Amino acid sequence: MASSMGSTSSATSTSRVNLRAYVLFSAPYSFVVFLLPFYVFELGGGAPEVGAAYGLYALATVLTRLVSGGFVDLAGRRAALGVGGAALAAAMALLGLSTAVQHVYAALFLAGVASSLVNVAVIAYVSDLGGVETPQLYSKMRVAAALGAVAGGVSIPAAYLLSRLIGYAAAFRALAFIFAAASLVALVFLPPETKHLASRHGKTHVAMAACIIWLAFLLGLALGLYGPQILPYLHLKFSLSPFSAILLYLPAVSAWLYGPRLAKPNRGVIFAGVVAMSLALFGMSLSPSPYLFSLFWLLESFGVAVASTALDQSLVRHVAGAYWGRGYGVYQAANNLGYSLGAFMSGYLPGPFIYAALPLAALSMALFMCRDL
C-alpha cells in the first residue's frame, strides 16, 4: 500500500517555484559533457581517461549523497544550495587552472560533490512546494536544468572560435573561469527556505522506496556504460571534428525540453522510456551515418528524459517529508553509483551501446516488482 498523501496546503502553489539559481548551476553541464572529452585528449589522455573522469564525478556524488541528504534535511534547502553552488564555482576554477589529466580528475570529483548538494536540495525543494500533489513540478525542474544546459551550450561555438585564436586547451580553460563566475552569480538567486512545508507528508513505504532506488541504480548503470563514450565514438567512427560531433546532439536538445512533460509516476511510462532507450541504442550501434545516429540519439534522449523524470516523481510518494533530503540522497546515490560503475567500464568495452541493453532489460523486469509507483 502506498504512503499517504497527507493534506494539501495552499503553500504548494507551483507559481512560487523559483528555479533561477538552478538554471545557472546547470549551465556548466553542456560545457563539461561536450567539451571535456576533447580537452582530456589535448592533455594526452584517451577513452579510458575520459571514462575515469566522468566515473570520478559520479563516484563523488555516491560518496557524498547521504551526507548531502542529511545536510539538506537539517540545515535546509537554501543552505545546501549555497554550499553546493560555491563548490561548483571552485570546481570550474580548478578546471580553468588545470594542466594535466590528474587536475581534471580532481575538478570533476569536486564538481560531483557540488552536484550532490545542489541536486538533492533542488529536488527536496520541489517536493516541499507540491511534488506529491503536483508531479509536473519535477518536469518543471528537469526543464529548468535543460534550459541551463542549453544556455551553457553557448560555450560550444565559443570554444570553436577561441580555439582558432589561442588553441583548444586555452579556450577550454578560459570558458571554465566564466562558468565559475556564473556559479557565483547564481548565489544571488537562491530560493527561500521551504523545508517546513515537508511536514504535511508523514509516512514512508520502505519496500516501494527501495524498489524505486533499485530502478534508479539500473538506469544509472545503463547510462554510464555508453554516455561518456558517445562523443569519442562519433569522433573515431565517422572521423568527425570535435565540434561536428557535438552538433549532432542539437536535435536531442528538444527531448530534454519536452520529454519531462510526458512523464508520470507509473510503471507504463517508465517502461515506455526504457523501450525507447533500448531501440535507440540498438540503432546508434548500427547507424551507417552520423545523421542517422543523430536521430537515434534524439530518441534515446526522449527515453532518458521520460524514465528519469517518472522515477523522480515516484519516490516522493513513498518517503515521509521529514526525510525527503535523505531519501533523495539515497536515490541519487544509487543512480550515481550505477553511472560510476558503468563509466569506469565504458572505456574498455568495444561496443558500449549494446552492453547498456543488459541493465535496461533488468530494469524492465524489475518494474514488475514495483507494483504501486
QUIHUHU-V998308 format. One record per residue. N is the residue number from 1. RES is the residue in one small letter. PSI is psi in whole degrees, -180 to 180 (none if undefined). Layout:
# QUIHUHU-V998308
N|RES|PSI, N|RES|PSI
This chain:
# QUIHUHU-V998308
1|m|132, 2|a|158, 3|s|156, 4|s|145, 5|m|-27, 6|g|-178, 7|s|147, 8|t|135, 9|s|149, 10|s|-17, 11|a|-4, 12|t|30, 13|s|131, 14|t|-20, 15|s|-16, 16|r|-2, 17|v|125, 18|n|105, 19|l|20, 20|r|-45, 21|a|-39, 22|y|-37, 23|v|-46, 24|l|-38, 25|f|-24, 26|s|-12, 27|a|-38, 28|p|-10, 29|y|-53, 30|s|-39, 31|f|-49, 32|v|-43, 33|v|-43, 34|f|-28, 35|l|-25, 36|l|-43, 37|p|-40, 38|f|-25, 39|y|-40, 40|v|-41, 41|f|-41, 42|e|-33, 43|l|2, 44|g|5, 45|g|178, 46|g|-160, 47|a|-42, 48|p|-39, 49|e|-35, 50|v|-47, 51|g|-40, 52|a|-38, 53|a|-49, 54|y|-32, 55|g|-39, 56|l|-36, 57|y|-50, 58|a|-37, 59|l|-39, 60|a|-40, 61|t|-37, 62|v|-45, 63|l|-24, 64|t|-8, 65|r|-44, 66|l|-43, 67|v|-41, 68|s|-43, 69|g|-43, 70|g|-40, 71|f|-41, 72|v|-42, 73|d|-36, 74|l|-49, 75|a|-25, 76|g|162, 77|r|-43, 78|r|-45, 79|a|-42, 80|a|-40, 81|l|-40, 82|g|-46, 83|v|-43, 84|g|-41, 85|g|-40, 86|a|-40, 87|a|-37, 88|l|-42, 89|a|-41, 90|a|-39, 91|a|-43, 92|m|-38, 93|a|-38, 94|l|-38, 95|l|-38, 96|g|-26, 97|l|-6, 98|s|145, 99|t|2, 100|a|161, 101|v|-35, 102|q|-34, 103|h|-37, 104|v|-42, 105|y|-47, 106|a|-41, 107|a|-42, 108|l|-31, 109|f|-45, 110|l|-38, 111|a|-35, 112|g|-40, 113|v|-44, 114|a|-45, 115|s|-39, 116|s|-49, 117|l|-49, 118|v|-47, 119|n|-38, 120|v|-42, 121|a|-42, 122|v|-43, 123|i|-32, 124|a|-40, 125|y|-45, 126|v|-39, 127|s|-41, 128|d|-41, 129|l|-1, 130|g|26, 131|g|-32, 132|v|-48, 133|e|-31, 134|t|85, 135|p|-23, 136|q|-17, 137|l|-35, 138|y|-33, 139|s|-42, 140|k|-39, 141|m|-45, 142|r|-39, 143|v|-38, 144|a|-43, 145|a|-40, 146|a|-40, 147|l|-39, 148|g|-42, 149|a|-38, 150|v|-44, 151|a|-41, 152|g|-21, 153|g|-14, 154|v|-24, 155|s|-23, 156|i|-56, 157|p|-30, 158|a|-42, 159|a|-38, 160|y|-47, 161|l|-44, 162|l|-35, 163|s|-26, 164|r|-19, 165|l|-43, 166|i|3, 167|g|156, 168|y|-45, 169|a|-46, 170|a|-38, 171|a|-42, 172|f|-44, 173|r|-41, 174|a|-43, 175|l|-33, 176|a|-40, 177|f|-36, 178|i|-41, 179|f|-31, 180|a|-43, 181|a|-41, 182|a|-37, 183|s|-35, 184|l|-39, 185|v|-36, 186|a|-26, 187|l|-22, 188|v|-24, 189|f|20, 190|l|141, 191|p|163, 192|p|165, 193|e|139, 194|t|4, 195|k|-23, 196|h|-21, 197|l|-16, 198|a|-16, 199|s|-15, 200|r|-17, 201|h|113, 202|g|5, 203|k|152, 204|t|135, 205|h|96, 206|v|-44, 207|a|-44, 208|m|-40, 209|a|-42, 210|a|-38, 211|c|-43, 212|i|-38, 213|i|-38, 214|w|-40, 215|l|-40, 216|a|-38, 217|f|-48, 218|l|-39, 219|l|-42, 220|g|-40, 221|l|-45, 222|a|-46, 223|l|-39, 224|g|-30, 225|l|-26, 226|y|-27, 227|g|-51, 228|p|-17, 229|q|1, 230|i|-51, 231|l|-46, 232|p|-36, 233|y|-47, 234|l|-42, 235|h|-42, 236|l|-42, 237|k|-42, 238|f|7, 239|s|42, 240|l|149, 241|s|160, 242|p|-42, 243|f|-33, 244|s|-39, 245|a|-41, 246|i|-39, 247|l|-27, 248|l|-17, 249|y|-17, 250|l|-43, 251|p|-31, 252|a|-14, 253|v|-38, 254|s|-28, 255|a|-37, 256|w|-15, 257|l|-28, 258|y|-29, 259|g|-47, 260|p|-26, 261|r|-20, 262|l|-10, 263|a|146, 264|k|151, 265|p|71, 266|n|161, 267|r|-38, 268|g|-40, 269|v|-43, 270|i|-44, 271|f|-41, 272|a|-40, 273|g|-41, 274|v|-41, 275|v|-44, 276|a|-43, 277|m|-46, 278|s|-46, 279|l|-40, 280|a|-42, 281|l|-39, 282|f|-44, 283|g|-39, 284|m|-38, 285|s|-24, 286|l|-2, 287|s|125, 288|p|-10, 289|s|154, 290|p|-28, 291|y|-41, 292|l|-38, 293|f|-42, 294|s|-38, 295|l|-42, 296|f|-32, 297|w|-37, 298|l|-46, 299|l|-42, 300|e|-44, 301|s|-39, 302|f|-45, 303|g|-45, 304|v|-44, 305|a|-44, 306|v|-49, 307|a|-45, 308|s|-39, 309|t|-40, 310|a|-37, 311|l|-41, 312|d|-46, 313|q|-29, 314|s|-40, 315|l|-39, 316|v|-27, 317|r|-14, 318|h|11, 319|v|134, 320|a|146, 321|g|-34, 322|a|-16, 323|y|16, 324|w|-40, 325|g|-50, 326|r|-38, 327|g|-48, 328|y|-24, 329|g|-46, 330|v|-45, 331|y|-49, 332|q|-31, 333|a|-42, 334|a|-43, 335|n|-44, 336|n|-31, 337|l|-45, 338|g|-46, 339|y|-43, 340|s|-46, 341|l|-44, 342|g|-41, 343|a|-41, 344|f|-33, 345|m|-23, 346|s|-36, 347|g|-9, 348|y|1, 349|l|135, 350|p|-28, 351|g|84, 352|p|-29, 353|f|-42, 354|i|-41, 355|y|-31, 356|a|-19, 357|a|-23, 358|l|-53, 359|p|-27, 360|l|-37, 361|a|-41, 362|a|-37, 363|l|-43, 364|s|-41, 365|m|-37, 366|a|-25, 367|l|-31, 368|f|-19, 369|m|-27, 370|c|87, 371|r|-16, 372|d|67, 373|l|none
